[in-house]
Amino acid sequence: MKKAMKFSDWCYKTLSEEEVKMLNDAIDTICENHENEPWSKVYLAIMKTVNLRLIRMHADEMLDEQEVKD
């Protein structure tokens, strides 16, 4: 795969150590709260929540930019 190392550095070194710790703590808390759920169900719930939040933020930014142009 081309540029795999570059992508890895770019992708995984974006967050600060404090941000990574905050995310890890949140994930640990969620997993502890759902210890009887299948791993896949918790994983998908976390990923869906993050994805939806980021999509909404992106959409809001695009709308704000559009309003500035109008």
Predicted model as a PDB file, atoms N, CA, C, CB and O in Angstrom, pLDDT in the B-factor column:
MODEL        1                                                                  
ATOM      1  N   MET A   1       0.852  -1.166   0.000  1.00 65.00           N  
ATOM      2  CA  MET A   1       0.000   0.000   0.000  1.00 65.00           C  
ATOM      3  C   MET A   1       0.900   1.232   0.000  1.00 65.00           C  
ATOM      4  CB  MET A   1      -0.971  -0.004   1.223  1.00 65.00           C  
ATOM      5  O   MET A   1       1.860   1.311   0.767  1.00 65.00           O  
ATOM      6  N   LYS A   2       0.589   2.171  -0.847  1.00 80.00           N  
ATOM      7  CA  LYS A   2       1.391   3.382  -0.964  1.00 80.00           C  
ATOM      8  C   LYS A   2       1.077   4.361   0.155  1.00 80.00           C  
ATOM      9  CB  LYS A   2       1.161   4.042  -2.316  1.00 80.00           C  
ATOM     10  O   LYS A   2      -0.081   4.540   0.535  1.00 80.00           O  
ATOM     11  N   LYS A   3       2.103   4.982   0.668  1.00 82.00           N  
ATOM     12  CA  LYS A   3       2.000   6.048   1.669  1.00 82.00           C  
ATOM     13  C   LYS A   3       1.301   5.608   2.958  1.00 82.00           C  
ATOM     14  CB  LYS A   3       1.262   7.222   1.081  1.00 82.00           C  
ATOM     15  O   LYS A   3       0.665   6.422   3.627  1.00 82.00           O  
ATOM     16  N   ALA A   4       1.418   4.324   3.306  1.00 80.00           N  
ATOM     17  CA  ALA A   4       0.769   3.818   4.518  1.00 80.00           C  
ATOM     18  C   ALA A   4       1.359   4.458   5.767  1.00 80.00           C  
ATOM     19  CB  ALA A   4       0.903   2.295   4.599  1.00 80.00           C  
ATOM     20  O   ALA A   4       0.621   4.815   6.685  1.00 80.00           O  
ATOM     21  N   MET A   5       2.677   4.607   5.812  1.00 79.00           N  
ATOM     22  CA  MET A   5       3.313   5.207   6.983  1.00 79.00           C  
ATOM     23  C   MET A   5       2.896   6.665   7.136  1.00 79.00           C  
ATOM     24  CB  MET A   5       4.841   5.100   6.879  1.00 79.00           C  
ATOM     25  O   MET A   5       2.622   7.120   8.246  1.00 79.00           O  
ATOM     26  N   LYS A   6       2.847   7.396   6.031  1.00 79.00           N  
ATOM     27  CA  LYS A   6       2.451   8.803   6.072  1.00 79.00           C  
ATOM     28  C   LYS A   6       1.017   8.934   6.592  1.00 79.00           C  
ATOM     29  CB  LYS A   6       2.577   9.445   4.668  1.00 79.00           C  
ATOM     30  O   LYS A   6       0.732   9.802   7.418  1.00 79.00           O  
ATOM     31  N   PHE A   7       0.131   8.087   6.117  1.00 78.00           N  
ATOM     32  CA  PHE A   7      -1.250   8.110   6.572  1.00 78.00           C  
ATOM     33  C   PHE A   7      -1.331   7.774   8.055  1.00 78.00           C  
ATOM     34  CB  PHE A   7      -2.100   7.132   5.757  1.00 78.00           C  
ATOM     35  O   PHE A   7      -2.066   8.416   8.805  1.00 78.00           O  
ATOM     36  N   SER A   8      -0.578   6.772   8.469  1.00 75.00           N  
ATOM     37  CA  SER A   8      -0.589   6.362   9.869  1.00 75.00           C  
ATOM     38  C   SER A   8      -0.164   7.512  10.774  1.00 75.00           C  
ATOM     39  CB  SER A   8       0.329   5.155  10.080  1.00 75.00           C  
ATOM     40  O   SER A   8      -0.803   7.773  11.793  1.00 75.00           O  
ATOM     41  N   ASP A   9       0.899   8.190  10.407  1.00 75.00           N  
ATOM     42  CA  ASP A   9       1.362   9.329  11.203  1.00 75.00           C  
ATOM     43  C   ASP A   9       0.320  10.436  11.215  1.00 75.00           C  
ATOM     44  CB  ASP A   9       2.695   9.864  10.657  1.00 75.00           C  
ATOM     45  O   ASP A   9       0.021  10.999  12.268  1.00 75.00           O  
ATOM     46  N   TRP A  10      -0.226  10.746  10.066  1.00 78.00           N  
ATOM     47  CA  TRP A  10      -1.202  11.821   9.942  1.00 78.00           C  
ATOM     48  C   TRP A  10      -2.462  11.498  10.743  1.00 78.00           C  
ATOM     49  CB  TRP A  10      -1.554  12.059   8.465  1.00 78.00           C  
ATOM     50  O   TRP A  10      -2.991  12.348  11.459  1.00 78.00           O  
ATOM     51  N   CYS A  11      -2.923  10.284  10.615  1.00 74.00           N  
ATOM     52  CA  CYS A  11      -4.178   9.879  11.235  1.00 74.00           C  
ATOM     53  C   CYS A  11      -4.056   9.722  12.745  1.00 74.00           C  
ATOM     54  CB  CYS A  11      -4.658   8.585  10.626  1.00 74.00           C  
ATOM     55  O   CYS A  11      -4.892  10.230  13.493  1.00 74.00           O  
ATOM     56  N   TYR A  12      -3.035   9.033  13.190  1.00 75.00           N  
ATOM     57  CA  TYR A  12      -2.962   8.665  14.601  1.00 75.00           C  
ATOM     58  C   TYR A  12      -2.218   9.660  15.466  1.00 75.00           C  
ATOM     59  CB  TYR A  12      -2.320   7.344  14.732  1.00 75.00           C  
ATOM     60  O   TYR A  12      -2.202   9.506  16.687  1.00 75.00           O  
ATOM     61  N   LYS A  13      -1.613  10.657  14.892  1.00 82.00           N  
ATOM     62  CA  LYS A  13      -0.901  11.653  15.680  1.00 82.00           C  
ATOM     63  C   LYS A  13      -1.615  12.997  15.656  1.00 82.00           C  
ATOM     64  CB  LYS A  13       0.519  11.810  15.168  1.00 82.00           C  
ATOM     65  O   LYS A  13      -1.019  14.028  15.966  1.00 82.00           O  
ATOM     66  N   THR A  14      -2.879  12.984  15.292  1.00 87.00           N  
ATOM     67  CA  THR A  14      -3.668  14.209  15.216  1.00 87.00           C  
ATOM     68  C   THR A  14      -4.110  14.659  16.604  1.00 87.00           C  
ATOM     69  CB  THR A  14      -4.888  14.004  14.315  1.00 87.00           C  
ATOM     70  O   THR A  14      -4.068  15.851  16.912  1.00 87.00           O  
ATOM     71  N   LEU A  15      -4.527  13.729  17.431  1.00 90.00           N  
ATOM     72  CA  LEU A  15      -5.035  14.058  18.761  1.00 90.00           C  
ATOM     73  C   LEU A  15      -3.896  14.204  19.755  1.00 90.00           C  
ATOM     74  CB  LEU A  15      -6.018  12.988  19.239  1.00 90.00           C  
ATOM     75  O   LEU A  15      -2.872  13.527  19.661  1.00 90.00           O  
ATOM     76  N   SER A  16      -4.098  15.104  20.711  1.00 91.00           N  
ATOM     77  CA  SER A  16      -3.099  15.269  21.768  1.00 91.00           C  
ATOM     78  C   SER A  16      -3.172  14.069  22.720  1.00 91.00           C  
ATOM     79  CB  SER A  16      -3.322  16.611  22.544  1.00 91.00           C  
ATOM     80  O   SER A  16      -4.133  13.300  22.695  1.00 91.00           O  
ATOM     81  N   GLU A  17      -2.152  13.928  23.550  1.00 91.00           N  
ATOM     82  CA  GLU A  17      -2.154  12.836  24.531  1.00 91.00           C  
ATOM     83  C   GLU A  17      -3.353  12.975  25.473  1.00 91.00           C  
ATOM     84  CB  GLU A  17      -0.828  12.825  25.343  1.00 91.00           C  
ATOM     85  O   GLU A  17      -3.966  11.976  25.852  1.00 91.00           O  
ATOM     86  N   GLU A  18      -3.685  14.206  25.845  1.00 96.00           N  
ATOM     87  CA  GLU A  18      -4.825  14.440  26.733  1.00 96.00           C  
ATOM     88  C   GLU A  18      -6.137  14.036  26.061  1.00 96.00           C  
ATOM     89  CB  GLU A  18      -4.881  15.917  27.152  1.00 96.00           C  
ATOM     90  O   GLU A  18      -7.012  13.452  26.699  1.00 96.00           O  
ATOM     91  N   GLU A  19      -6.269  14.349  24.768  1.00 94.00           N  
ATOM     92  CA  GLU A  19      -7.483  13.970  24.037  1.00 94.00           C  
ATOM     93  C   GLU A  19      -7.605  12.459  23.911  1.00 94.00           C  
ATOM     94  CB  GLU A  19      -7.489  14.609  22.647  1.00 94.00           C  
ATOM     95  O   GLU A  19      -8.698  11.909  24.048  1.00 94.00           O  
ATOM     96  N   VAL A  20      -6.498  11.792  23.654  1.00 92.00           N  
ATOM     97  CA  VAL A  20      -6.508  10.329  23.562  1.00 92.00           C  
ATOM     98  C   VAL A  20      -6.918   9.739  24.903  1.00 92.00           C  
ATOM     99  CB  VAL A  20      -5.117   9.787  23.132  1.00 92.00           C  
ATOM    100  O   VAL A  20      -7.706   8.795  24.957  1.00 92.00           O  
ATOM    101  N   LYS A  21      -6.380  10.299  25.992  1.00 96.00           N  
ATOM    102  CA  LYS A  21      -6.743   9.809  27.328  1.00 96.00           C  
ATOM    103  C   LYS A  21      -8.232  10.010  27.593  1.00 96.00           C  
ATOM    104  CB  LYS A  21      -5.911  10.526  28.412  1.00 96.00           C  
ATOM    105  O   LYS A  21      -8.891   9.114  28.121  1.00 96.00           O  
ATOM    106  N   MET A  22      -8.771  11.179  27.233  1.00 97.00           N  
ATOM    107  CA  MET A  22     -10.198  11.445  27.431  1.00 97.00           C  
ATOM    108  C   MET A  22     -11.054  10.443  26.661  1.00 97.00           C  
ATOM    109  CB  MET A  22     -10.542  12.878  26.993  1.00 97.00           C  
ATOM    110  O   MET A  22     -12.033   9.917  27.191  1.00 97.00           O  
ATOM    111  N   LEU A  23     -10.680  10.182  25.413  1.00 95.00           N  
ATOM    112  CA  LEU A  23     -11.432   9.210  24.610  1.00 95.00           C  
ATOM    113  C   LEU A  23     -11.334   7.811  25.199  1.00 95.00           C  
ATOM    114  CB  LEU A  23     -10.924   9.203  23.167  1.00 95.00           C  
ATOM    115  O   LEU A  23     -12.332   7.094  25.279  1.00 95.00           O  
ATOM    116  N   ASN A  24     -10.137   7.426  25.608  1.00 96.00           N  
ATOM    117  CA  ASN A  24      -9.954   6.101  26.212  1.00 96.00           C  
ATOM    118  C   ASN A  24     -10.772   5.962  27.489  1.00 96.00           C  
ATOM    119  CB  ASN A  24      -8.469   5.847  26.512  1.00 96.00           C  
ATOM    120  O   ASN A  24     -11.381   4.920  27.729  1.00 96.00           O  
ATOM    121  N   ASP A  25     -10.788   7.009  28.308  1.00 98.00           N  
ATOM    122  CA  ASP A  25     -11.583   6.977  29.539  1.00 98.00           C  
ATOM    123  C   ASP A  25     -13.066   6.837  29.223  1.00 98.00           C  
ATOM    124  CB  ASP A  25     -11.340   8.245  30.373  1.00 98.00           C  
ATOM    125  O   ASP A  25     -13.773   6.068  29.874  1.00 98.00           O  
ATOM    126  N   ALA A  26     -13.539   7.581  28.222  1.00 97.00           N  
ATOM    127  CA  ALA A  26     -14.947   7.497  27.836  1.00 97.00           C  
ATOM    128  C   ALA A  26     -15.290   6.103  27.315  1.00 97.00           C  
ATOM    129  CB  ALA A  26     -15.274   8.553  26.772  1.00 97.00           C  
ATOM    130  O   ALA A  26     -16.331   5.544  27.660  1.00 97.00           O  
ATOM    131  N   ILE A  27     -14.419   5.553  26.494  1.00 97.00           N  
ATOM    132  CA  ILE A  27     -14.652   4.210  25.952  1.00 97.00           C  
ATOM    133  C   ILE A  27     -14.646   3.180  27.071  1.00 97.00           C  
ATOM    134  CB  ILE A  27     -13.588   3.853  24.895  1.00 97.00           C  
ATOM    135  O   ILE A  27     -15.487   2.281  27.093  1.00 97.00           O  
ATOM    136  N   ASP A  28     -13.697   3.305  28.006  1.00 97.00           N  
ATOM    137  CA  ASP A  28     -13.649   2.381  29.150  1.00 97.00           C  
ATOM    138  C   ASP A  28     -14.945   2.446  29.956  1.00 97.00           C  
ATOM    139  CB  ASP A  28     -12.444   2.708  30.059  1.00 97.00           C  
ATOM    140  O   ASP A  28     -15.492   1.414  30.344  1.00 97.00           O  
ATOM    141  N   THR A  29     -15.431   3.656  30.205  1.00 98.00           N  
ATOM    142  CA  THR A  29     -16.679   3.837  30.968  1.00 98.00           C  
ATOM    143  C   THR A  29     -17.854   3.190  30.241  1.00 98.00           C  
ATOM    144  CB  THR A  29     -16.964   5.341  31.199  1.00 98.00           C  
ATOM    145  O   THR A  29     -18.654   2.482  30.854  1.00 98.00           O  
ATOM    146  N   ILE A  30     -17.957   3.430  28.952  1.00 98.00           N  
ATOM    147  CA  ILE A  30     -19.046   2.849  28.158  1.00 98.00           C  
ATOM    148  C   ILE A  30     -18.972   1.324  28.204  1.00 98.00           C  
ATOM    149  CB  ILE A  30     -18.983   3.348  26.690  1.00 98.00           C  
ATOM    150  O   ILE A  30     -19.986   0.656  28.410  1.00 98.00           O  
ATOM    151  N   CYS A  31     -17.782   0.780  28.013  1.00 97.00           N  
ATOM    152  CA  CYS A  31     -17.631  -0.684  28.021  1.00 97.00           C  
ATOM    153  C   CYS A  31     -17.964  -1.271  29.392  1.00 97.00           C  
ATOM    154  CB  CYS A  31     -16.197  -1.076  27.620  1.00 97.00           C  
ATOM    155  O   CYS A  31     -18.578  -2.334  29.481  1.00 97.00           O  
ATOM    156  N   GLU A  32     -17.561  -0.583  30.455  1.00 97.00           N  
ATOM    157  CA  GLU A  32     -17.902  -1.046  31.808  1.00 97.00           C  
ATOM    158  C   GLU A  32     -19.406  -1.017  32.039  1.00 97.00           C  
ATOM    159  CB  GLU A  32     -17.197  -0.185  32.864  1.00 97.00           C  
ATOM    160  O   GLU A  32     -19.954  -1.892  32.710  1.00 97.00           O  
ATOM    161  N   ASN A  33     -20.073  -0.007  31.480  1.00 98.00           N  
ATOM    162  CA  ASN A  33     -21.523   0.110  31.635  1.00 98.00           C  
ATOM    163  C   ASN A  33     -22.300  -0.922  30.821  1.00 98.00           C  
ATOM    164  CB  ASN A  33     -21.965   1.492  31.239  1.00 98.00           C  
ATOM    165  O   ASN A  33     -23.488  -1.140  31.058  1.00 98.00           O  
ATOM    166  N   HIS A  34     -21.631  -1.548  29.869  1.00 98.00           N  
ATOM    167  CA  HIS A  34     -22.295  -2.510  28.975  1.00 98.00           C  
ATOM    168  C   HIS A  34     -21.513  -3.818  28.908  1.00 98.00           C  
ATOM    169  CB  HIS A  34     -22.452  -1.915  27.558  1.00 98.00           C  
ATOM    170  O   HIS A  34     -21.372  -4.415  27.840  1.00 98.00           O  
ATOM    171  N   GLU A  35     -21.014  -4.250  30.042  1.00 96.00           N  
ATOM    172  CA  GLU A  35     -20.146  -5.435  30.050  1.00 96.00           C  
ATOM    173  C   GLU A  35     -20.861  -6.714  29.635  1.00 96.00           C  
ATOM    174  CB  GLU A  35     -19.559  -5.623  31.419  1.00 96.00           C  
ATOM    175  O   GLU A  35     -20.203  -7.680  29.251  1.00 96.00           O  
ATOM    176  N   ASN A  36     -22.193  -6.748  29.703  1.00 97.00           N  
ATOM    177  CA  ASN A  36     -22.931  -7.947  29.291  1.00 97.00           C  
ATOM    178  C   ASN A  36     -23.385  -7.902  27.834  1.00 97.00           C  
ATOM    179  CB  ASN A  36     -24.133  -8.135  30.182  1.00 97.00           C  
ATOM    180  O   ASN A  36     -24.001  -8.848  27.343  1.00 97.00           O  
ATOM    181  N   GLU A  37     -23.082  -6.804  27.145  1.00 97.00           N  
ATOM    182  CA  GLU A  37     -23.435  -6.677  25.727  1.00 97.00           C  
ATOM    183  C   GLU A  37     -22.337  -7.303  24.872  1.00 97.00           C  
ATOM    184  CB  GLU A  37     -23.650  -5.183  25.335  1.00 97.00           C  
ATOM    185  O   GLU A  37     -21.180  -7.337  25.291  1.00 97.00           O  
ATOM    186  N   PRO A  38     -22.674  -7.791  23.695  1.00 97.00           N  
ATOM    187  CA  PRO A  38     -21.629  -8.288  22.793  1.00 97.00           C  
ATOM    188  C   PRO A  38     -20.685  -7.142  22.396  1.00 97.00           C  
ATOM    189  CB  PRO A  38     -22.264  -8.935  21.525  1.00 97.00           C  
ATOM    190  O   PRO A  38     -21.105  -5.995  22.247  1.00 97.00           O  
ATOM    191  N   TRP A  39     -19.419  -7.478  22.232  1.00 96.00           N  
ATOM    192  CA  TRP A  39     -18.399  -6.500  21.853  1.00 96.00           C  
ATOM    193  C   TRP A  39     -18.824  -5.744  20.601  1.00 96.00           C  
ATOM    194  CB  TRP A  39     -17.044  -7.192  21.623  1.00 96.00           C  
ATOM    195  O   TRP A  39     -18.701  -4.521  20.533  1.00 96.00           O  
ATOM    196  N   SER A  40     -19.324  -6.477  19.615  1.00 97.00           N  
ATOM    197  CA  SER A  40     -19.672  -5.851  18.331  1.00 97.00           C  
ATOM    198  C   SER A  40     -20.777  -4.820  18.487  1.00 97.00           C  
ATOM    199  CB  SER A  40     -20.101  -6.911  17.324  1.00 97.00           C  
ATOM    200  O   SER A  40     -20.766  -3.802  17.794  1.00 97.00           O  
ATOM    201  N   LYS A  41     -21.726  -5.055  19.374  1.00 97.00           N  
ATOM    202  CA  LYS A  41     -22.841  -4.126  19.564  1.00 97.00           C  
ATOM    203  C   LYS A  41     -22.340  -2.816  20.184  1.00 97.00           C  
ATOM    204  CB  LYS A  41     -23.937  -4.764  20.459  1.00 97.00           C  
ATOM    205  O   LYS A  41     -22.751  -1.731  19.773  1.00 97.00           O  
ATOM    206  N   VAL A  42     -21.456  -2.926  21.166  1.00 97.00           N  
ATOM    207  CA  VAL A  42     -20.893  -1.733  21.801  1.00 97.00           C  
ATOM    208  C   VAL A  42     -20.018  -0.981  20.800  1.00 97.00           C  
ATOM    209  CB  VAL A  42     -20.073  -2.115  23.065  1.00 97.00           C  
ATOM    210  O   VAL A  42     -20.094   0.244  20.700  1.00 97.00           O  
ATOM    211  N   TYR A  43     -19.198  -1.709  20.071  1.00 97.00           N  
ATOM    212  CA  TYR A  43     -18.330  -1.097  19.054  1.00 97.00           C  
ATOM    213  C   TYR A  43     -19.163  -0.308  18.045  1.00 97.00           C  
ATOM    214  CB  TYR A  43     -17.494  -2.181  18.327  1.00 97.00           C  
ATOM    215  O   TYR A  43     -18.864   0.851  17.757  1.00 97.00           O  
ATOM    216  N   LEU A  44     -20.196  -0.933  17.515  1.00 98.00           N  
ATOM    217  CA  LEU A  44     -21.025  -0.264  16.506  1.00 98.00           C  
ATOM    218  C   LEU A  44     -21.761   0.936  17.089  1.00 98.00           C  
ATOM    219  CB  LEU A  44     -22.030  -1.246  15.911  1.00 98.00           C  
ATOM    220  O   LEU A  44     -21.924   1.946  16.405  1.00 98.00           O  
ATOM    221  N   ALA A  45     -22.207   0.846  18.332  1.00 98.00           N  
ATOM    222  CA  ALA A  45     -22.891   1.974  18.959  1.00 98.00           C  
ATOM    223  C   ALA A  45     -21.944   3.158  19.111  1.00 98.00           C  
ATOM    224  CB  ALA A  45     -23.460   1.567  20.327  1.00 98.00           C  
ATOM    225  O   ALA A  45     -22.319   4.298  18.835  1.00 98.00           O  
ATOM    226  N   ILE A  46     -20.725   2.890  19.547  1.00 97.00           N  
ATOM    227  CA  ILE A  46     -19.732   3.961  19.700  1.00 97.00           C  
ATOM    228  C   ILE A  46     -19.400   4.570  18.341  1.00 97.00           C  
ATOM    229  CB  ILE A  46     -18.445   3.425  20.378  1.00 97.00           C  
ATOM    230  O   ILE A  46     -19.393   5.792  18.196  1.00 97.00           O  
ATOM    231  N   MET A  47     -19.127   3.739  17.357  1.00 97.00           N  
ATOM    232  CA  MET A  47     -18.742   4.231  16.038  1.00 97.00           C  
ATOM    233  C   MET A  47     -19.879   5.013  15.379  1.00 97.00           C  
ATOM    234  CB  MET A  47     -18.321   3.065  15.145  1.00 97.00           C  
ATOM    235  O   MET A  47     -19.640   6.040  14.744  1.00 97.00           O  
ATOM    236  N   LYS A  48     -21.101   4.533  15.527  1.00 98.00           N  
ATOM    237  CA  LYS A  48     -22.247   5.231  14.936  1.00 98.00           C  
ATOM    238  C   LYS A  48     -22.428   6.594  15.585  1.00 98.00           C  
ATOM    239  CB  LYS A  48     -23.533   4.394  15.086  1.00 98.00           C  
ATOM    240  O   LYS A  48     -22.687   7.581  14.897  1.00 98.00           O  
ATOM    241  N   THR A  49     -22.293   6.655  16.906  1.00 97.00           N  
ATOM    242  CA  THR A  49     -22.450   7.919  17.617  1.00 97.00           C  
ATOM    243  C   THR A  49     -21.390   8.918  17.191  1.00 97.00           C  
ATOM    244  CB  THR A  49     -22.384   7.696  19.124  1.00 97.00           C  
ATOM    245  O   THR A  49     -21.701  10.080  16.929  1.00 97.00           O  
ATOM    246  N   VAL A  50     -20.151   8.481  17.120  1.00 97.00           N  
ATOM    247  CA  VAL A  50     -19.059   9.370  16.703  1.00 97.00           C  
ATOM    248  C   VAL A  50     -19.279   9.828  15.269  1.00 97.00           C  
ATOM    249  CB  VAL A  50     -17.687   8.663  16.836  1.00 97.00           C  
ATOM    250  O   VAL A  50     -19.144  11.013  14.965  1.00 97.00           O  
ATOM    251  N   ASN A  51     -19.614   8.903  14.398  1.00 97.00           N  
ATOM    252  CA  ASN A  51     -19.822   9.226  12.988  1.00 97.00           C  
ATOM    253  C   ASN A  51     -20.950  10.236  12.808  1.00 97.00           C  
ATOM    254  CB  ASN A  51     -20.126   7.959  12.195  1.00 97.00           C  
ATOM    255  O   ASN A  51     -20.796  11.214  12.075  1.00 97.00           O  
ATOM    256  N   LEU A  52     -22.075  10.008  13.469  1.00 97.00           N  
ATOM    257  CA  LEU A  52     -23.200  10.929  13.345  1.00 97.00           C  
ATOM    258  C   LEU A  52     -22.844  12.319  13.875  1.00 97.00           C  
ATOM    259  CB  LEU A  52     -24.415  10.378  14.091  1.00 97.00           C  
ATOM    260  O   LEU A  52     -23.218  13.328  13.276  1.00 97.00           O  
ATOM    261  N   ARG A  53     -22.129  12.371  14.987  1.00 97.00           N  
ATOM    262  CA  ARG A  53     -21.736  13.664  15.562  1.00 97.00           C  
ATOM    263  C   ARG A  53     -20.844  14.437  14.605  1.00 97.00           C  
ATOM    264  CB  ARG A  53     -21.015  13.461  16.902  1.00 97.00           C  
ATOM    265  O   ARG A  53     -21.048  15.631  14.386  1.00 97.00           O  
ATOM    266  N   LEU A  54     -19.856  13.757  14.035  1.00 96.00           N  
ATOM    267  CA  LEU A  54     -18.932  14.423  13.116  1.00 96.00           C  
ATOM    268  C   LEU A  54     -19.629  14.841  11.819  1.00 96.00           C  
ATOM    269  CB  LEU A  54     -17.752  13.504  12.799  1.00 96.00           C  
ATOM    270  O   LEU A  54     -19.333  15.903  11.271  1.00 96.00           O  
ATOM    271  N   ILE A  55     -20.537  14.023  11.337  1.00 96.00           N  
ATOM    272  CA  ILE A  55     -21.295  14.375  10.134  1.00 96.00           C  
ATOM    273  C   ILE A  55     -22.136  15.622  10.394  1.00 96.00           C  
ATOM    274  CB  ILE A  55     -22.199  13.196   9.689  1.00 96.00           C  
ATOM    275  O   ILE A  55     -22.195  16.517   9.552  1.00 96.00           O  
ATOM    276  N   ARG A  56     -22.783  15.683  11.554  1.00 96.00           N  
ATOM    277  CA  ARG A  56     -23.596  16.865  11.888  1.00 96.00           C  
ATOM    278  C   ARG A  56     -22.731  18.107  11.990  1.00 96.00           C  
ATOM    279  CB  ARG A  56     -24.353  16.649  13.205  1.00 96.00           C  
ATOM    280  O   ARG A  56     -23.112  19.169  11.497  1.00 96.00           O  
ATOM    281  N   MET A  57     -21.576  17.989  12.623  1.00 95.00           N  
ATOM    282  CA  MET A  57     -20.673  19.133  12.739  1.00 95.00           C  
ATOM    283  C   MET A  57     -20.239  19.617  11.356  1.00 95.00           C  
ATOM    284  CB  MET A  57     -19.442  18.765  13.587  1.00 95.00           C  
ATOM    285  O   MET A  57     -20.199  20.820  11.098  1.00 95.00           O  
ATOM    286  N   HIS A  58     -19.917  18.682  10.477  1.00 94.00           N  
ATOM    287  CA  HIS A  58     -19.496  19.015   9.119  1.00 94.00           C  
ATOM    288  C   HIS A  58     -20.627  19.703   8.368  1.00 94.00           C  
ATOM    289  CB  HIS A  58     -19.043  17.755   8.366  1.00 94.00           C  
ATOM    290  O   HIS A  58     -20.412  20.705   7.687  1.00 94.00           O  
ATOM    291  N   ALA A  59     -21.827  19.160   8.494  1.00 94.00           N  
ATOM    292  CA  ALA A  59     -22.978  19.759   7.809  1.00 94.00           C  
ATOM    293  C   ALA A  59     -23.242  21.173   8.322  1.00 94.00           C  
ATOM    294  CB  ALA A  59     -24.233  18.884   8.000  1.00 94.00           C  
ATOM    295  O   ALA A  59     -23.518  22.076   7.532  1.00 94.00           O  
ATOM    296  N   ASP A  60     -23.159  21.372   9.640  1.00 92.00           N  
ATOM    297  CA  ASP A  60     -23.360  22.701  10.211  1.00 92.00           C  
ATOM    298  C   ASP A  60     -22.323  23.690   9.685  1.00 92.00           C  
ATOM    299  CB  ASP A  60     -23.298  22.638  11.738  1.00 92.00           C  
ATOM    300  O   ASP A  60     -22.655  24.832   9.365  1.00 92.00           O  
ATOM    301  N   GLU A  61     -21.076  23.253   9.597  1.00 92.00           N  
ATOM    302  CA  GLU A  61     -20.022  24.127   9.071  1.00 92.00           C  
ATOM    303  C   GLU A  61     -20.284  24.487   7.621  1.00 92.00           C  
ATOM    304  CB  GLU A  61     -18.654  23.458   9.202  1.00 92.00           C  
ATOM    305  O   GLU A  61     -20.080  25.631   7.216  1.00 92.00           O  
ATOM    306  N   MET A  62     -20.735  23.516   6.834  1.00 90.00           N  
ATOM    307  CA  MET A  62     -21.027  23.787   5.431  1.00 90.00           C  
ATOM    308  C   MET A  62     -22.185  24.771   5.302  1.00 90.00           C  
ATOM    309  CB  MET A  62     -21.350  22.483   4.689  1.00 90.00           C  
ATOM    310  O   MET A  62     -22.151  25.657   4.448  1.00 90.00           O  
ATOM    311  N   LEU A  63     -23.200  24.625   6.133  1.00 89.00           N  
ATOM    312  CA  LEU A  63     -24.334  25.556   6.106  1.00 89.00           C  
ATOM    313  C   LEU A  63     -23.895  26.960   6.500  1.00 89.00           C  
ATOM    314  CB  LEU A  63     -25.451  25.072   7.044  1.00 89.00           C  
ATOM    315  O   LEU A  63     -24.306  27.942   5.881  1.00 89.00           O  
ATOM    316  N   ASP A  64     -23.055  27.054   7.537  1.00 86.00           N  
ATOM    317  CA  ASP A  64     -22.548  28.356   7.955  1.00 86.00           C  
ATOM    318  C   ASP A  64     -21.764  29.030   6.825  1.00 86.00           C  
ATOM    319  CB  ASP A  64     -21.663  28.206   9.199  1.00 86.00           C  
ATOM    320  O   ASP A  64     -21.917  30.228   6.586  1.00 86.00           O  
ATOM    321  N   GLU A  65     -20.925  28.253   6.134  1.00 84.00           N  
ATOM    322  CA  GLU A  65     -20.148  28.796   5.025  1.00 84.00           C  
ATOM    323  C   GLU A  65     -21.074  29.246   3.899  1.00 84.00           C  
ATOM    324  CB  GLU A  65     -19.141  27.753   4.508  1.00 84.00           C  
ATOM    325  O   GLU A  65     -20.830  30.274   3.268  1.00 84.00           O  
ATOM    326  N   GLN A  66     -22.127  28.486   3.647  1.00 84.00           N  
ATOM    327  CA  GLN A  66     -23.071  28.843   2.587  1.00 84.00           C  
ATOM    328  C   GLN A  66     -23.792  30.145   2.925  1.00 84.00           C  
ATOM    329  CB  GLN A  66     -24.093  27.711   2.370  1.00 84.00           C  
ATOM    330  O   GLN A  66     -24.007  30.985   2.052  1.00 84.00           O  
ATOM    331  N   GLU A  67     -24.164  30.308   4.202  1.00 80.00           N  
ATOM    332  CA  GLU A  67     -24.854  31.539   4.627  1.00 80.00           C  
ATOM    333  C   GLU A  67     -23.943  32.756   4.465  1.00 80.00           C  
ATOM    334  CB  GLU A  67     -25.320  31.418   6.098  1.00 80.00           C  
ATOM    335  O   GLU A  67     -24.419  33.844   4.140  1.00 80.00           O  
ATOM    336  N   VAL A  68     -22.654  32.585   4.687  1.00 81.00           N  
ATOM    337  CA  VAL A  68     -21.718  33.689   4.540  1.00 81.00           C  
ATOM    338  C   VAL A  68     -21.635  34.105   3.076  1.00 81.00           C  
ATOM    339  CB  VAL A  68     -20.327  33.300   5.074  1.00 81.00           C  
ATOM    340  O   VAL A  68     -21.525  35.295   2.782  1.00 81.00           O  
ATOM    341  N   LYS A  69     -21.684  33.144   2.154  1.00 77.00           N  
ATOM    342  CA  LYS A  69     -21.613  33.434   0.724  1.00 77.00           C  
ATOM    343  C   LYS A  69     -22.856  34.146   0.230  1.00 77.00           C  
ATOM    344  CB  LYS A  69     -21.411  32.158  -0.059  1.00 77.00           C  
ATOM    345  O   LYS A  69     -22.778  34.974  -0.678  1.00 77.00           O  
ATOM    346  N   ASP A  70     -24.001  33.833   0.815  1.00 71.00           N  
ATOM    347  CA  ASP A  70     -25.284  34.403   0.354  1.00 71.00           C  
ATOM    348  C   ASP A  70     -25.480  35.819   0.790  1.00 71.00           C  
ATOM    349  CB  ASP A  70     -26.431  33.583   0.849  1.00 71.00           C  
ATOM    350  O   ASP A  70     -26.506  36.424   0.478  1.00 71.00           O  
TER     351      ASP A  70                                                      
ENDMDL                                                                          
END                                                                             
